[in-house]
Amino acid sequence: MSSLLPSTERTLLARVARAQRDGRCPSLVAGVVRDRTLAWSAGRGAVDEPHADVQYRLGSISKTVCAITVLRLRDEGLLDLDDPLEKHVPGTPLGDRTLTQLLSHTAGATSESPGQWWERTPGGTLEDLGLAEEHRVLPGGRRFHYSNLGFGLLGELVARARGRAWEEVARDEVLLPLGMRRTTPRPEGRAARGYAVHPWSDELLAEPEHHAGVMAAAGQLWATATDLGRLGAFLLGDTGDVLSPATGEEMTIPAGVDFSGPTWSSYGLGVQVQRHEDRTLVGHGGSMPGFLAGLWADREEGTAALALANVTSGLDGALPSRLLADLRAAEPTVVAAWSPAASPVPAELLGPWYWGPSPYVLRAVPGGLLHLGGLGRAGRSSRFRPRPDGTWVGLDGYFAGETLRLDPVALNLATFVFTRTPYDPAAPVPGGVSDEGWSSTP
C-alpha cells in the first residue's frame, strides 16, 4: 500500500504514536491519501490487523455523505437548494428555512434534537422528536450555528424523496459506487468497541451503541480507514459517477463562518472548511460516545489525512492536519508539467481590458476556464466556466454566479462594461463618455 519514503513513514508513525499515547486512545488508526489512494496507514494500541479494515464510528463525517445524497437530488432536478424545507418535509417549525441553510448550518435550528441525548439513546421517527417553535433558536441565514437536528431533517428529506431509509440511499447511491463497501450504519464484522477513559485514572468504561433513528444522517455511519481514505479522494476531486466534479467543488465553498475560534473556520455544504497555517483544508471532524474521527484534504497539494480512535475524548483533533504538514514537508507534491493548450475563446478576446480607468486582464486558465482579474494591482477577480449558450458563469470571487458576455468591443458583466481602452468612446459605456476626452488639465 505504501508509496512513501521510509523516512516519511517514520515521521508519520512517530506523530501517530505520540497522539495515541498522549490522547490515551485504546486504539488509533491514521493514514494519508496521495494519488487518490490510501498511501500509508498505521494502527496503534489494541487494534487488530489489518488495521485499515477495522470499523470505527464516523460521527459527523456522516454529514458529508448526507450532503452528497441531497446534492444528487438537486442535480437530478428533484429539488432546488433555495427550496424551503416545508416543500419536502411539511409540518416542522423550520419549514421556512432553505435547504442551503440546513446544509451550511445557517438555518438557526437548535444544535441538538429534542428529548434525550440523541448520541447515547436509541432514536425514533421525526414525529417522535416533537419539534416546536423553541427549536428555532436563531433567524434563518443570520449566522453559523452548528445543528445536528438540521442534518436529521435533511436525512428525512432524502428518505421521503427516495421512498426508503436514508442509510439505504447512502449505501446504494454513494458508498457502494465509491467502493466504500465496509461503511455501514451499524458495526459489521471487525469493529472497534467505543470507550470512555476515566479523567483521573487509566480505566475504561464501555460506551453505548445504537441506531440513531431519524438522526442517523447526522452521525450514524461506521467505516474503515480504507473506506475513509476513499472519501478523502472524493474530497480531492475523484467524485466518480456519484457527483460531478463541479458539484463536488461547490460543496467546499464556504457559506457559514464560525468565528468562535482563534482562526477562521467555515462550512460549505456538508463540509467544513478551515484555514490551517497557510493552507485551506476541507473535510469534517466526527465524535460519538466512544469514538473520535477526522478527515481533512488539502486540495491544492492533492493529499488527505484521516484519524479514527475509539475514545470519547482526548485525541488531538489536529492530528490529520499535522500529518498533512509532515507529508508536505517530507515529500512535497511535484505538480504536473505545464503543457500548451488551445484557448477556449479567440485570442483577440484575451489580454487587457478596462473597467473605467482600472486595468484588468482576461486570460485562459487550465480546465477550459477564463480568469478576469486586476492587472498589476489587486481588483475584483473570478474564474468563469462556459455555458452552452455561449455565455460564461462566475465560479468564485466577486463575480460568483454572475454572467459574463464576451464581445470584441466590450465585456458585459453584472452591468459593468469592460472596454479595450479606458472609457472607450466606441464602446457602449453606461452613462456615455465625455466628448472632451482625456486631458492633462483639470
N, C-alpha and C positions, 0 to 999 in steps of 0.2 A: 504493500500500500504506500509506503513512504517514498517520497521523491525528494527529500530534503537532505542536506549535508549532515553528517554525523555531529558536527559541532553545533548546528542549528537544533538538531533533535535534543542534544544535551541541554542547551539553553532553555528550550521549551519545557523539557521534563523537569528541570530544576524549578521553574516557575510553578508548574502544576503541583509538584511535590510540596513546595512551601505553602501553597494555597490550601492543600488538603490538610496539612498539619496545623497551620495557624487557624484555619476555619473549623477545625475539629469535625471534619466531614467523615462519617462512617465509610463512604466511598465517593470517589470523584472520577469522572471521565471527562476528558477535554480533548480538543482536536482543532486542526486548522484545515481550511479548504483552500486549495490552489488549483488552477487549471480546471475549476468547476468540479473537483472531486475531493474527497477526504484524503488529503495528502499525508497526514500524520495524526496519530491519536495516542493517548496513554490513559491507563487506569491506575488509580492509587487507592489504597485501603482495601476493604473487604469487597472486592468486585471480582466476579468470575471472569475467566477468559473464554471466548474472545470478548473483551470488554466493550468493543464497539457494537455488540449485538445484545447488550443488556438494556432493557427498557427503564426509563425514568419518566416521571411525570413532568410535563412541559409547563403547566400552569398557563400564564397569559400569552405564551408564544402561540397558544391555540387561537388567539385573536387574529393573528396574521392569516391563519388558514381560513377563519371565518370571513375575513375581509375578501379573500380571494373568491369564496363562494358567492358573496354579494356582487362583486365586480363581474363575475361571469354572467350573472343575471342582467346586469346593466349592459354588458357588451352584446348580449342576445336581444336587447331591446325590450326586455320584460319589465324594466323599471328605469327610473332616472334618479340620479343622486340628489336632485333637488326635490324629489317627491317627499311629502310629509309621511311620517310613519303611519298615520291614520289610513292612508290609501292602501296599505298592505297588511297592517295589523291593527284593525279598528278597536276602539274601546279602551285605550290606555290614556292616562293623563299626559303622556308625552306625544300625543298624536300630531301636534303641530310642529314637532321638531323634524328636521330633514334627515335623510339617510347620511348625507355628508357629515352633519353634525354628530350623529351617533358614531360614525366610523372614526372621527377625529377627536372624540371626547370633548366636543364643544356644545353638546345638546343640553347641558345643565341638569342632567339626570343625577340622582344620588349615586354615590360611589358604590354602594353595595345594594343587593336586593333585600327587600323587607323580610322579616321573620328571623329565624335562627341563622347564625353564622354559616353562610352557604358553603364555605370551603370545608367545613367539618361535619356537615349533616346532609343526609340524602335529600336530593332535590325533587320537586314535583313539576306541575304544569304552570303555565303563565297565570291561569286563573287562581292557582294556589298562592301566588305571590300577594294577591290582594292589593294591587297598585292603587295609590291615591294621590291627590294633589300634593301631599307633602313630599312626594318623591321627585318633584320638580324643585330643585334647590337653587337654580340659577337661571337667568334669562338665556334663551337659546342663542348660540353664536356669540355670546359676550366674552367668554374666556375659557381656557382649557380647564377641565375638571374630570379627572380620570374616573371612568364609570364602568364597572363590571356589569351592572344592570343593563347599560346600553348595548353591550355585545350579546347579553342574553336575549334581548329583544331582536337584534339582528339575526341571531340563530333561529329564532321563532319565525321571522320573516322568510328566511330561506326554506325552512321546513314547510311552511304553508305554500310557498311558490312551487316547490317540487313535489309536495304531497307525501313526504316521508321525513323521518328524523334527520336533524341537521348532520349528525355524525355519519349517517349513511351517505348523504350528499357529499360531504367532505371526503369520505373514503373513495367513492366512485368517480368524482369529478376532479379531485385534487391529489389525494395521497397516492392512489394506485397509478394514475397517469404519470406522476413524478417519480415513481419507483419507490415510494415510501411504504413498503409492504409490512414493516414492523412498527407502524404507527397506528394505534388503536385507542378507542375511548376508555377501555379498562385494561389492566395489565394482562398480557398473554404471553405464556412461555417464560423465558428467563427475564425476570424483572426485579429491580431493587425494592426493598421494603423501606418505607419512609420512617424517619426517626426525628425526635427532638433530643438535643443534648442538654443536660442539666446545666444551668448557668454557672454553678459553683462547684461542680464535680464533672467527672468524665463518664457519667452514667447516661444510658439511653432510655428513651421512652417511645414505644411504637405509636405512630400517628394513624388516624382512621383513613380508610379509603372507601369511596362510594361513587355512585353516579350522581352528577350534579343536576340532572333533570333539565329544565329549561335554561339553566345557567351553563350548560355544557360548552357552548361556544366561547365562553369567557375563560375556560381553564381546564377542560376535561382531558385533553389528549395526553397519551404516553408515547414516547418514541425512543429509539436507539440513537447513538452518536452517528452511526452511518446514515440513518434517515434524516437526522437534523442537519447533517452536512449537505444532504441533497436540497433541503430548504434553503441553506446558505447559498448554494449555487443558484437557486431561483432568485434570491435577492441580488445576486451578481448579474442577472440578466438571462440566465438559462431557464426561461419560463416554459419551454416545451410547447405543447398544444393546449396548456391549461389557460394561459392568458397571453395576449400579445405583448411583445416587449414594451410597447408604448404604454399599455395599461400597467405593466409591472413598474415602469418608471413613475407613472402617475401616483402609485402607492407611496413612493418615497418623498414626494414633495410636501414640505411642512405645511400644516394648516393651523393646528392649535399649538401654542407655545407655552411650555411650562417654565415659568420664571422663578420657581421656588428654590432652585439650587444655585450654587456659586457660578456655574456656567450655564449657557442656554441649552435647553433641551426642548424638543418639539415632537409633534406627532403628525404623521401623514394619514393614510387610510389603512388602519390596522398595522402600522409600522411606526416604531419610534425612530426619531432622527436626532442625533446628538453631535455636538462638537466636542471632540476629544483631542486636546492639544491642537495640532494643526490639521487634523483630519475630520471629515464629516462621515460618521458611521450610521448605518441603518440596520435595524433589526428589532429585537424585543427581548426583554427580560421576563422571567416567569417565576412564580412562587405558589406553592400549595403546601399545606401542612405536611412536613416530612420531605419536601423537595424544593430545590432551587435550580434554576436553569438560565442560560443566557445564550443568545446567538446574535453576533454583530458582523456586519460586512462592510468592507472598505471598497466601494465600487470603483474608485479611481485606481487603487492598487490591484484590484481583482482578487482579493483574498477575503476569507471569512474565518471566524473562530467561534468555538462553542464550548460550553461547560455544562455538565449535568451532575448534580450532587443529591444524595438522599439525606438531607438535613433541613430542618425548618429555618434555621438562621445561622449565620457565621461565615458563609462563603463570601469571599471578596467579589462583589458584583462587577468589578472592573477587570476580572481575570481575562475574559475574551479580548477586550481592547488592549490589555497588556501583552497578550500573546501576539496580537496583530503587530504591535510595535516591535516586539522581539523579532518576529519574522521579517518585518520590513528592514530592520537594522542589519540582520544577518544575511538575508537573501532578498534584496530589493527586486521588485518586478522589473524585468527587462521588456520594455514596450516593443510592440511590433515596428518594423522598419517603415518609414514613410515611403509611399509609392504614389506615382501620378494617378490622377483620377479625372474623369470628364466632369466639367462643370454642369450642375443641374439647370443652369439658365445661361442664355447667351452672354459671352464675355463682356459685351458693351454695357450690360446692366451692373456689373460689378465695379468696385472701386469707390472713389469719394462721392459722397452726397452731402447736402447741407440742409440742416433743419434751421431755417432762418440763417443766422450767421455762424451757427455751430457746425463744425466739420464732423462727419460720420463716415464710416466705410462699410460697404456691403461686400461680404466675401463668402465664398463657398467653403464649407467645413465638412469633415468626414461624415458619412452616413447619408449623403444626398441632401444635406441641410444648408440653410443660409444663416449667416450671423450678421446682425446690424449693431454696431457699437461705436462709441466715441473714437475719434481719430486724434491721437496724441494726448488726449486727456479723457478723464472719466466722463461717462454720459450714460443715458438710458440705453440698455442693451438687451437683446434677446436672440435666441435661436428660433428658426422658423422651419416648419415642415410643410411640404407641398400638399395641396388638396386636389381632388380630381377636377375641380372646376377651373384650375389654373391659378387660384389664389394661394396664399401661404398663411399658416396659422402660427402664432407665437407659442413657444413651448415653455419659456421661463422668463424671468426678469420682469421689467416694467410692462412689456407688451404681451405677457402670457395670455393666450386666448384671443388676442386681437388679430384682425385680418390685414394682411399686407398685400397690396396690389401693385404689381410691377408695370412700369411704363418707361420707355426710353427718356421721356421728358421729366417725369415726376414719379416718386414713390408715394403712395397713399397709405397711411397707417393711422388708424384711430383719430381721424380728422386732421392729422398732421400731414403736411406735404413736404417731402424732401426733394430738393432740386439739385441740378448739376453744378450750378454756381450759386453763391449766396443770394437769395431772393431773386432768382432768375425771372426777368420780366416776361420771358416767353412761356413760363410755366403758370399753371392755374393756382397761384399763391392766394390763399384766403385773405381777403381784405385788400388785395391788389398790391402793387409795387409803385412807390412814388416815381413820378416822371422825372424828378430832379436827379435820380440816380445817386451813385456813391460820390461823396465829395470829401476833400481834405479840410474843409472849413465848416464850422457849425452854423 
